[in-house]
Amino acid sequence: MSGVVTATILSDTGEVMNPEYNLMSIDIIKEVNKIPIAQIILLDGEAAKQEFPISNTEFFKPGQEIEIKLRYEG
């Protein structure tokens, strides 16, 4: 398959992640008899100032269940 992979990330309330967030990568690990793990890397804030406005939103609250949908476009 050729084309671009597009990701849609939804919270457990059905809210869609803001498409203006700079999504750098997604790593998904699914293994037999284990809970799936996903690491989402966003370009967010300034480490020197310890300000991370995207990570501090309710959407990324620790323990929040999310759904990741991937699709090919093009």
Secondary structure, 3 states (H helix, E strand, C coil): CCCEEEEEEEECCCCECCCCCEEEEEEEECCCCCCCEEEEEEECCECCCCECCCCCCHHHCCCCCEEEEEEEEC
